[in-house]
Amino acid sequence: MSKQVLQEPTELRAFHYDTVAAPIDGLLFNVDRDLQRRIGTHHVAGEGVRARSVEMTLMFLRYARIAYNAVRFLTADTPPDPARKPVYAVIIPNVNRQLIDILSTLVFMLDDLVPRHNWYERSGYRGMREQYDLYNKTYGNDPIWQLHLKSLAAAIIKAAQTLNIPTGDQLEPSRIKYWPTPNQMNKRIKTKSQDFLRYLITWLWGDTSEQAHFACNGMFTLAPYIYGDILDEKDRERVNDRLIHQYHYEHFSRTVILVLAIATEIDNYFVLNNKPQLSGIWITFIKQTEIPGVESEAKEMYDLRYKNFLELP
């Protein structure tokens, strides 16, 4: 897949986010409520493992919702607040990088939920053990640390019981495989959704990570906004009147796309029956983000994966 730019956009367009803001809020509320009901059903049926797998997706959804609302509040134009500065938009790639990680994990896990959720949980147990071992090795003889170390040890015992960690793995946690990074999911492990994971890594994860981690190329992208106040007058006006608004639009749009994608993955897998609502939001958002001559990320992702998910009978 390649992106095509037909022509350079010559003027800024108004982005009427209010057309999708309330529907997205309602959607996230509905999916959250539906997942809670599903968790309750599994608990009543004594299906603890399945209940935990749905609880995990609820955690992903709720983090995405918190991140989305935080970005939305910090970079909003209304209500007017002098404490909000346009340059705060440079933090959005950090949030988007986390959302890409969540979406990648969700896509990869839902390709084979029960065994991969088990792998995810077991890797978490290994992480708890490694953290405890590091702290205990470094501070085990420090009286100030004893209460904290005791608390960590108790949490590890409870996790081993809840997750049914075999005795051998408790004695030697290094036998448990680490959970893969998004890049490893893309390159090293075959999975049903490989093409979509490749798209995420190639077109969203790369430049987002460069800015979030302040790699040199990412720093070059951020420099005009960080140095805006010491540029000459002409460049400063260009940054303040145009470039920062383009930057905000591009990265906040990506936040919305990622949150919609996370909600769509969950709704589709668990058959929560929010398809009409999801489809309407995607289509409205795609129309709002259309720019002549520029390939829309929203439309690209929708056509690649979610259009098929949301087809109505």
ZITAZI-V921446 format. One record per pair of residues at least 12 apart in sequence whose ideal C-beta (glycine too) atoms are under 6 Angstrom apart, sorted by the first residue. I is the first residue (numbers start at 1). J is the second residue. Records with the same first field share a line. If there is no record, write none. Layout:
I->J, J
//
This chain:
3->295
4->295
5->294
6->293
7->293
9->291, 293, 294
15->249
16->288
19->284
20->281, 284, 285
23->281
27->277
28->65
30->274
31->263, 267
34->272
35->54, 58
38->54
39->51, 54, 55
53->113, 117
57->266
60->102, 106
61->266
64->99, 259, 262
67->95
68->255, 259
71->92, 95, 255
74->88
75->88, 89, 248
86->244
87->225
89->247, 248
90->222, 225
92->251
93->208, 211, 212, 251
94->212
96->208, 254, 255
97->208, 209, 212
99->258
100->204, 205
101->182
103->258, 261, 262
104->182, 185, 200
106->265
107->193
108->185, 191
110->269
111->191, 192, 193
120->179
121->163
122->176
123->178, 179
125->159, 163, 165
126->173, 176
128->156
129->173
132->152
136->149
182->201, 205
183->201
185->197
186->198, 201
196->305
224->239
225->244
253->289
257->297, 298, 301
264->278, 306, 309
268->309
275->310
278->310
279->310
282->302
285->298
286->298, 299
//
